[in-house]
Amino acid sequence: MHLILVQRDGTDLYTTLFSSETSREILRFYRPEKTPYGVSVRVISLGAALALAAELRWYLKRYVALALFEMAPGRCCTLACAHAIEQREVDPDRPPDRRLYICFQEGRPVVTEGPDGDLEVWALPGETIGER
């Protein structure tokens, strides 16, 4: 499982996270990887990913355009959907009605409705995860 943090335009999220003593301390037990779109952090479980996202919430609000939780290779869910799965309101083995697809073009996420993206993203009804 991975916590995928898509950086906002004009932000080098990896550098930002490691230039702060607070975020370095939070990430000291992880090995974040720099990606063309931001940062990916391998975690052991959904609960651990949610806890890490909570610890990094200040950075998420300021520097992250989209936080995704990779449940399986190529399949992610939004923060709200991850909370719903953790609370057993959503079955992690049954795709919800609301699925979007993201492809990364020049390091930027592009959301589509069809299965032609790099990642399938599960979202809650009414939830938006970016511009189309």
N, C-alpha and C positions, 0 to 999 in steps of 0.2 A: 504494500500500500504506500502511496505517496501523497503528500500535501503539495499541490502545485500552486504556486503564487505567480500570477501573471502581473508583471509590472505595468505601471501607468506610463504613458508616453513621456519621454524625456527623463526617465528614471533608470538608473542602473541599480536594480534592487539588491543584487548580490553585494556590490560595493557598499551600498547604504547600510545593509544589515551588519556587515563586518566593520564598518567605521564607527559603530555605536557600541560602547561597552555593555550596555543593557542587553541588546539583542545578541551580542557575542556570548554573554553569560547564558541567555535562554537557549541558544543553539549549541552550547558546548558539548552536549552528548550526541549530537547529530552530525551528519556530513552533508550539508546542503550542497547541491550541485547547481552551478550556473547553467542556464539554458538560454537559447536565443530569445525567449519570451519572458524570462524572469528567473525563478528559483524553484527547484524541486527538492523536497526533503523526504527521504525514506523513513517511514514510521512502522511500528509493529502492528497497530490496530487503528480502527476508526476512533476509538476513545482517545488514544494517544494523539492522533491527528487533530481532533477537536480541542484537546487540552493545549497542544502547541499553538493552534490558531488563536485560542483565548489568550495565551501568554503574549502572542505577537500582535494583539488587536490594535494597539496604537500604530504600529507599522502598517498593518492591513488598511486602516482607515486613511492613512496619508500617502502610501506609496504603492498600494496594490489595487489593480483594476478588477481582478477576479481571483477568488480563492476556490480551488477545486480539490476534491478528494477522490483520488484514483482508486476505485474499488477493485478493478481488474484491468489488465492491459487494454487501453483504448476506451475504457468505460469509467466515467467520473460522475460526481454529483456535486451540486452546489452546497454552500454552507448550510442553508436552510434545510435542504433535503438530507444532508448528513445528520443534522440534529434530529430530524424526523425518523431516520433509520435508527439512530441511537436510542430514541424513545419508543421504538417499536411501532411507530405510526405508519411506517412504510416498510414493505418487505424488500430486503436487499437482494433477493433472488428473483423478484418479479418486476420487470420494467414498468415504470409508471406511464400514464397516458402522455405526460409532458416530457418529451425528449428533444433535445436540440443537438446540433452537431457543430463543432468548432474546427476550423482549419487555421493554421498559422501561416500568415503571409508576411514576409519580412519581419518576423518576430511579433506581429500583432494578431490578436485573435479576431477571426471573422466568423460570425454566427450564421448558420443556415438551418433550414427546417429539414433538409434531406440528408440521407446517410452518406454524404460525400465528404465528410470532414475527417480530421485526424482523430478527434475524440468524440464519443457519444457522451452527452451530458444529461443526467437526470435532474429535473427541476420540479418544484412544486407547482400546482396550478396557479396561474397568474403571476408567477415569478419571471422577471426578466433578467437576463445575464449579459446583456450587451446590445450594441446596435447591430442591426442587420444591414 
